[in-house]
Amino acid sequence: MIDARLLVEAAAGASRVDIITDPQRPLTDDQARYLEELLARREKREPISHILGVRGFWKIMLKVTPDVLTPRPDTESVLDVILPLIAEQRRVSVLDLGVGSGALLLAILAERSAAIGLGVDMSADAIAVARENAANLGLSSRAALLRGDWTAGLAAESFDVVVANPPYIPTHEIETLAPEVRDHEPRLALDGGPDGLDAYRTLAPQIIRVLRPGGVFAVEIGLGQGADVKKCFSAAGAIEVAGHNDLTARERIVSGMKKPLG
Ligand SMILES: C[S@@+](CC[C@H](N)C(=O)[O-])C[C@H]1O[C@@H](n2cnc3c(N)ncnc32)[C@H](O)[C@@H]1O
């Protein structure tokens, strides 16, 4: 139903308000033909975000292409956990590992005007999309975006805040996903290895290495992964490691801190 409304809005070049205030407006022939094209794409299970080319996330609008994961409402829970830990006017540095479209990093920078950030992704195409999103949101001067393998290229840098939404779907489950995800979203954004936990095993020690003493992190996790992911971070030396539930009371975020000095 929401998809149908979004496609009509796109085909008619009309806003939601236009359609509510003038519901009987006829489509022109060109608009009707364009709507048929959009519907045919959706019938082939192309995601609505790819057809429209944009997706709203938190309070920002992001360009989305098949090169990036479509930002999910689930991922907004990372922001619920991390934003209260970042004081409004503090010049904090934020690292987003696996930045994709830029969703997490750009939402944080949009909320915290003194923050600066770095987003890293293995995919050069994703980095190009994130750069475009940073420019569209007027955040380019505070957001650096680099292609890289997690923190491998970050020898000396350290950060106050690290966020990540790594790939966490077990490889054997990918074939069971909805066609919109399985056939249209990048495998690199989904595949978490045999048990879904490969990225956390790699990332936990790397995140603790690049955090400043007293720095904080929050990562999204898949359903049922909380205990294992918390173990990875505790084993890497993190303190105050905790799981957080989303709005449906399911544990979807793990956060923690690097021990402060002294
Ligand atoms: C689940 S997506 C998350 C994208 C975005 N952060 C979001 O929340 O919408 C995971 C991202 O990690 C990236 N990625 C996977 N393996 C990586 C690696 N070894 N180094 C850096 N990025 C990687 C993927 O390309 C993808 O963009």
The ligand as a MOL file (V3000), in Angstrom:
LIG
                    3D

  0  0  0     0  0            999 V3000
M  V30 BEGIN CTAB
M  V30 COUNTS 27 29 0 0 0
M  V30 BEGIN ATOM
M  V30 1 C 25.0580 -4.1080 6.2810 0
M  V30 2 S 25.8880 -2.9490 5.2260 0 CHG=1
M  V30 3 C 25.6900 -1.4440 6.1640 0
M  V30 4 C 25.6820 -0.1680 5.3570 0
M  V30 5 C 25.3500 1.0910 6.1570 0
M  V30 6 N 26.2930 1.2790 7.2560 0
M  V30 7 C 23.9370 1.0020 6.7110 0
M  V30 8 O 23.8070 0.7550 7.9240 0
M  V30 9 O 22.9780 1.1460 5.9530 0 CHG=-1
M  V30 10 C 27.5720 -3.4170 5.5130 0
M  V30 11 C 28.6000 -2.6010 4.7680 0
M  V30 12 O 29.9030 -3.1190 5.0940 0
M  V30 13 C 30.6970 -3.0950 3.9360 0
M  V30 14 N 31.8020 -4.0660 4.1210 0
M  V30 15 C 31.7440 -5.4180 4.0760 0
M  V30 16 N 32.9550 -5.9500 4.3100 0
M  V30 17 C 33.8090 -4.8990 4.5200 0
M  V30 18 C 35.2000 -4.8070 4.8310 0
M  V30 19 N 35.9810 -5.8830 4.9580 0
M  V30 20 N 35.7280 -3.5660 5.0010 0
M  V30 21 C 34.9630 -2.4580 4.8740 0
M  V30 22 N 33.6210 -2.4890 4.5760 0
M  V30 23 C 33.0640 -3.7070 4.4050 0
M  V30 24 C 29.7520 -3.4350 2.8080 0
M  V30 25 O 30.2590 -3.0250 1.5600 0
M  V30 26 C 28.4940 -2.6610 3.2430 0
M  V30 27 O 28.4710 -1.3890 2.6970 0
M  V30 END ATOM
M  V30 BEGIN BOND
M  V30 1 1 1 2
M  V30 2 1 2 3
M  V30 3 1 2 10
M  V30 4 1 3 4
M  V30 5 1 4 5
M  V30 6 1 5 6
M  V30 7 1 5 7
M  V30 8 2 7 8
M  V30 9 1 7 9
M  V30 10 1 10 11
M  V30 11 1 11 12
M  V30 12 1 11 26
M  V30 13 1 12 13
M  V30 14 1 13 14
M  V30 15 1 13 24
M  V30 16 1 14 15
M  V30 17 1 14 23
M  V30 18 2 15 16
M  V30 19 1 16 17
M  V30 20 1 17 18
M  V30 21 2 17 23
M  V30 22 1 18 19
M  V30 23 2 18 20
M  V30 24 1 20 21
M  V30 25 2 21 22
M  V30 26 1 22 23
M  V30 27 1 24 25
M  V30 28 1 24 26
M  V30 29 1 26 27
M  V30 END BOND
M  V30 END CTAB
M  END
